Amino acid sequence: MNDILEFFNQNLQMIYIVILMIFVGVEIIGHVPAVLHTPLMSGANAIHGVVIIGAILVMLHMEPSNKLGMAIGFLAVILGTLNVVGGFVVTDRMLDMFKTKK
Amino acid sequence: METFLLNLAYLVASVGFIIGLKMLGSPKTARKGNLIAAFGMTLAILATIFIYPHTAQIKVPGFVYALIFTAIAIGTIIGWGIAVKVEMTKMPELVSFFNGMGGATAALIGLLEFHHNVGNPGKMFMVIAGMVIGSISFAGSMIAWAKLSGKMRKPVRLPSYNILNTLMAILIIALGAYIIYTGVANPAYIYALFALSLLYGVLFVLPIGGADMPVVISLLNSFTGLAAAFGGFLYDNMAMLTGGILVGSAGTILTIAMTKAMNRSLTSVIFGAFGEGSNAAAGSGTKIQGNVKEAGPSDAAILLNYANKVIIVPGYGLAVAQAQHVLHELEELLSKKGIDVKYAIHPVAGRMPGHMNVLLAEANVDYDKLVDMDDINNEFKNTDVVLVVGANDVVNPAAKNDPSSPIYGMPILNVEDAKNIIVNKRSMKPGYAGIENELFYNPKTSMLFGDAKSALTKVVQELKGM
């Protein structure tokens, strides 16, 4: 129990950010026309690729002798990049089609 | 100074995500919004690679940098290649695939971070939560991808799968809590948890029918966002935290918006009332009485030629046949003859909300000609000919008339109000929801059988000769 209380106190700012961001997310999406649901989902999909930062941090901190760890981290960075690059490029491609109309 | 630069980069990235996502919500600014979010992401990644090691005062050997750059290069080449090549009809499964990659990244981070955080319950909670959610998202997305790309068509249901899944979820939570509270250092526990989470992701999506996949993908999308946010907590990383939470909450709202468009609740999607209902309907054999009237391309062309007002209802069949270009040609031809032509877009036409708009935009169809369901539903009664191309469930009157139908209550296009209806379909086979459509037996309906592309091409040729 004490652990939880301490965690709450130590991370209060983070908790505030989380709550505020939840509202920001809800507000942003609230009034979007159905037409844009697919590109929006795709764009949001690319944004959560930010998890790649975690993969990079893991690799930067890893002991160089940890071969298995390096291999897993390497794979994680590849997959994270796939998420980011693929996500943004495919969203751009979709939106490009909306633009090329006469 | 370096700490300032790093924090600034993360701050700019977070603002970029928010502004980018906001701009994605309007057709005019959407493309720029995507680029802004991408810019924020690039900045955050570069800052992590180049500035972070200085602020954390860690010595990173050169080969680690080489590995990171190689990994990013490989990911970029593959990701870019897939994203540029894939056909627009395959968009939903592609989003699912990329989503799965993000989930896998979160899962792998969890595996690697496990032993660093033994004995620290707060951090261990973040590690475990991120890994479990990431694994579920990865496994679930892969199943959704397989289903949408047609590799796995039928929902697979183990006996009493709802109870089984609930038990598995409880087991995962219990095992996670055990690891966090006891602080066990044996990696076998985390691998067991990893395996269980993957299995849960598979079992979670397997019973859900293909028609509900967009909802599932959207849900898993917000899951991955959540997993990224837990990573943000773990590393005290603001870019990860804000980006993750933003996607988590926006994704949840998007999921709810999608279920609303289909008049379904999230619980019925997950616990699978849909598929069971349709199986029951098929089994009880509620046969529709009546005759089906068949029309050839010339009949269809004549009907269209003498109409004043035509509404086209495109469905996924159009996309599968890659017929959007010839449909656009048909529409232009009719417009030139002075016929008023519009497209009626059902919110879930295609495989995802907005999917049909993307496909038609690809074929250069004028944005103004695409009309949303609510705006066009009153126009059908003044319409001479409705041309339904490869759509089925979204024009099924059973959604309004038959309370026993599994799609009862789903808003549909009031196609049957029009004076004439031409339905282009490959065969009489039921649509994605697996139910019969009485519209096809309506005396006003003519069935134009055949692949949308070849059938429409023939109609266009006939029209040109008139």
Chai-1 contact restraints between the chains, C-beta under 6 A:
chainA,res_idxA,chainB,res_idxB,connection_type,confidence,min_distance_angstrom,max_distance_angstrom,comment,restraint_id
A,D3,B,P121,contact,1.0,0.0,6.0,A-B,restraint_1
A,F7,B,G122,contact,1.0,0.0,6.0,A-B,restraint_2
A,V18,B,I245,contact,1.0,0.0,6.0,A-B,restraint_3
A,M21,B,T242,contact,1.0,0.0,6.0,A-B,restraint_4
A,M21,B,I245,contact,1.0,0.0,6.0,A-B,restraint_5
A,M21,B,L246,contact,1.0,0.0,6.0,A-B,restraint_6
A,I22,B,S249,contact,1.0,0.0,6.0,A-B,restraint_7
A,G25,B,L246,contact,1.0,0.0,6.0,A-B,restraint_8
A,G25,B,S249,contact,1.0,0.0,6.0,A-B,restraint_9
A,G25,B,A250,contact,1.0,0.0,6.0,A-B,restraint_10
A,V26,B,S249,contact,1.0,0.0,6.0,A-B,restraint_11
A,V26,B,I253,contact,1.0,0.0,6.0,A-B,restraint_12
A,I28,B,L21,contact,1.0,0.0,6.0,A-B,restraint_13
A,I28,B,K22,contact,1.0,0.0,6.0,A-B,restraint_14
A,I28,B,A250,contact,1.0,0.0,6.0,A-B,restraint_15
A,I29,B,A250,contact,1.0,0.0,6.0,A-B,restraint_16
A,I29,B,I253,contact,1.0,0.0,6.0,A-B,restraint_17
A,I29,B,L254,contact,1.0,0.0,6.0,A-B,restraint_18
A,V32,B,G25,contact,1.0,0.0,6.0,A-B,restraint_19
A,A34,B,P347,contact,1.0,0.0,6.0,A-B,restraint_20
A,A34,B,P353,contact,1.0,0.0,6.0,A-B,restraint_21
A,A34,B,G354,contact,1.0,0.0,6.0,A-B,restraint_22
A,V35,B,G354,contact,1.0,0.0,6.0,A-B,restraint_23
A,V35,B,N357,contact,1.0,0.0,6.0,A-B,restraint_24
A,L36,B,G354,contact,1.0,0.0,6.0,A-B,restraint_25
A,H37,B,P353,contact,1.0,0.0,6.0,A-B,restraint_26
A,H37,B,G354,contact,1.0,0.0,6.0,A-B,restraint_27
A,T38,B,M352,contact,1.0,0.0,6.0,A-B,restraint_28
A,T38,B,G354,contact,1.0,0.0,6.0,A-B,restraint_29
A,T38,B,H355,contact,1.0,0.0,6.0,A-B,restraint_30
A,T38,B,V358,contact,1.0,0.0,6.0,A-B,restraint_31
A,P39,B,A30,contact,1.0,0.0,6.0,A-B,restraint_32
A,L40,B,L24,contact,1.0,0.0,6.0,A-B,restraint_33
A,M41,B,S218,contact,1.0,0.0,6.0,A-B,restraint_34
A,M41,B,L254,contact,1.0,0.0,6.0,A-B,restraint_35
A,S42,B,V95,contact,1.0,0.0,6.0,A-B,restraint_36
A,G43,B,L24,contact,1.0,0.0,6.0,A-B,restraint_37
A,G43,B,N34,contact,1.0,0.0,6.0,A-B,restraint_38
A,A44,B,V247,contact,1.0,0.0,6.0,A-B,restraint_39
A,A44,B,A250,contact,1.0,0.0,6.0,A-B,restraint_40
A,A44,B,G251,contact,1.0,0.0,6.0,A-B,restraint_41
A,N45,B,V95,contact,1.0,0.0,6.0,A-B,restraint_42
A,N45,B,F98,contact,1.0,0.0,6.0,A-B,restraint_43
A,N45,B,N99,contact,1.0,0.0,6.0,A-B,restraint_44
A,N45,B,N221,contact,1.0,0.0,6.0,A-B,restraint_45
A,I47,B,F17,contact,1.0,0.0,6.0,A-B,restraint_46
A,I47,B,A37,contact,1.0,0.0,6.0,A-B,restraint_47
A,I47,B,G243,contact,1.0,0.0,6.0,A-B,restraint_48
A,I47,B,V247,contact,1.0,0.0,6.0,A-B,restraint_49
A,H48,B,G102,contact,1.0,0.0,6.0,A-B,restraint_50
A,H48,B,T224,contact,1.0,0.0,6.0,A-B,restraint_51
A,H48,B,G225,contact,1.0,0.0,6.0,A-B,restraint_52
A,H48,B,A228,contact,1.0,0.0,6.0,A-B,restraint_53
A,H48,B,V247,contact,1.0,0.0,6.0,A-B,restraint_54
A,G49,B,G102,contact,1.0,0.0,6.0,A-B,restraint_55
A,V50,B,A228,contact,1.0,0.0,6.0,A-B,restraint_56
A,V50,B,A239,contact,1.0,0.0,6.0,A-B,restraint_57
A,V50,B,M240,contact,1.0,0.0,6.0,A-B,restraint_58
A,V50,B,G243,contact,1.0,0.0,6.0,A-B,restraint_59
A,V51,B,G102,contact,1.0,0.0,6.0,A-B,restraint_60
A,V51,B,T105,contact,1.0,0.0,6.0,A-B,restraint_61
A,V51,B,A106,contact,1.0,0.0,6.0,A-B,restraint_62
A,V51,B,A228,contact,1.0,0.0,6.0,A-B,restraint_63
A,V51,B,G231,contact,1.0,0.0,6.0,A-B,restraint_64
A,I53,B,T48,contact,1.0,0.0,6.0,A-B,restraint_65
A,I53,B,M240,contact,1.0,0.0,6.0,A-B,restraint_66
A,G54,B,I109,contact,1.0,0.0,6.0,A-B,restraint_67
A,G54,B,G231,contact,1.0,0.0,6.0,A-B,restraint_68
A,A55,B,T105,contact,1.0,0.0,6.0,A-B,restraint_69
A,A55,B,I109,contact,1.0,0.0,6.0,A-B,restraint_70
A,I56,B,T48,contact,1.0,0.0,6.0,A-B,restraint_71
A,L57,B,Y235,contact,1.0,0.0,6.0,A-B,restraint_72
A,V58,B,I109,contact,1.0,0.0,6.0,A-B,restraint_73
A,V58,B,L112,contact,1.0,0.0,6.0,A-B,restraint_74
A,M59,B,V64,contact,1.0,0.0,6.0,A-B,restraint_75
A,M59,B,I68,contact,1.0,0.0,6.0,A-B,restraint_76
A,L60,B,P53,contact,1.0,0.0,6.0,A-B,restraint_77
A,L60,B,V60,contact,1.0,0.0,6.0,A-B,restraint_78
A,P64,B,P61,contact,1.0,0.0,6.0,A-B,restraint_79
A,G69,B,L112,contact,1.0,0.0,6.0,A-B,restraint_80
A,I72,B,L108,contact,1.0,0.0,6.0,A-B,restraint_81
A,I72,B,L112,contact,1.0,0.0,6.0,A-B,restraint_82
A,F74,B,L67,contact,1.0,0.0,6.0,A-B,restraint_83
A,F74,B,A71,contact,1.0,0.0,6.0,A-B,restraint_84
A,A76,B,T105,contact,1.0,0.0,6.0,A-B,restraint_85
A,A76,B,L108,contact,1.0,0.0,6.0,A-B,restraint_86
A,V77,B,I68,contact,1.0,0.0,6.0,A-B,restraint_87
A,V77,B,A71,contact,1.0,0.0,6.0,A-B,restraint_88
A,I78,B,A71,contact,1.0,0.0,6.0,A-B,restraint_89
A,I78,B,I74,contact,1.0,0.0,6.0,A-B,restraint_90
A,I78,B,G75,contact,1.0,0.0,6.0,A-B,restraint_91
A,L79,B,M101,contact,1.0,0.0,6.0,A-B,restraint_92
A,L79,B,A104,contact,1.0,0.0,6.0,A-B,restraint_93
A,L79,B,T105,contact,1.0,0.0,6.0,A-B,restraint_94
A,G80,B,T105,contact,1.0,0.0,6.0,A-B,restraint_95
A,T81,B,I72,contact,1.0,0.0,6.0,A-B,restraint_96
A,T81,B,G75,contact,1.0,0.0,6.0,A-B,restraint_97
A,T81,B,T76,contact,1.0,0.0,6.0,A-B,restraint_98
A,L82,B,G75,contact,1.0,0.0,6.0,A-B,restraint_99
A,L82,B,G79,contact,1.0,0.0,6.0,A-B,restraint_100
A,L82,B,M101,contact,1.0,0.0,6.0,A-B,restraint_101
A,N83,B,F98,contact,1.0,0.0,6.0,A-B,restraint_102
A,N83,B,M101,contact,1.0,0.0,6.0,A-B,restraint_103
A,N83,B,G102,contact,1.0,0.0,6.0,A-B,restraint_104
A,V84,B,M41,contact,1.0,0.0,6.0,A-B,restraint_105
A,V85,B,T76,contact,1.0,0.0,6.0,A-B,restraint_106
A,V85,B,G79,contact,1.0,0.0,6.0,A-B,restraint_107
A,V85,B,W80,contact,1.0,0.0,6.0,A-B,restraint_108
A,G86,B,G79,contact,1.0,0.0,6.0,A-B,restraint_109
A,G86,B,I82,contact,1.0,0.0,6.0,A-B,restraint_110
A,G86,B,A83,contact,1.0,0.0,6.0,A-B,restraint_111
A,G86,B,F98,contact,1.0,0.0,6.0,A-B,restraint_112
A,G87,B,F98,contact,1.0,0.0,6.0,A-B,restraint_113
A,F88,B,A38,contact,1.0,0.0,6.0,A-B,restraint_114
A,V89,B,W80,contact,1.0,0.0,6.0,A-B,restraint_115
A,V89,B,A83,contact,1.0,0.0,6.0,A-B,restraint_116
A,V90,B,A83,contact,1.0,0.0,6.0,A-B,restraint_117
A,V90,B,L94,contact,1.0,0.0,6.0,A-B,restraint_118
A,T91,B,N34,contact,1.0,0.0,6.0,A-B,restraint_119
A,D92,B,N34,contact,1.0,0.0,6.0,A-B,restraint_120
A,M94,B,V358,contact,1.0,0.0,6.0,A-B,restraint_121
A,L95,B,A30,contact,1.0,0.0,6.0,A-B,restraint_122
A,L95,B,R31,contact,1.0,0.0,6.0,A-B,restraint_123
A,M97,B,V358,contact,1.0,0.0,6.0,A-B,restraint_124
A,M97,B,A361,contact,1.0,0.0,6.0,A-B,restraint_125
A,M97,B,E362,contact,1.0,0.0,6.0,A-B,restraint_126
A,F98,B,A361,contact,1.0,0.0,6.0,A-B,restraint_127
A,K101,B,D366,contact,1.0,0.0,6.0,A-B,restraint_128
A,K101,B,Y367,contact,1.0,0.0,6.0,A-B,restraint_129
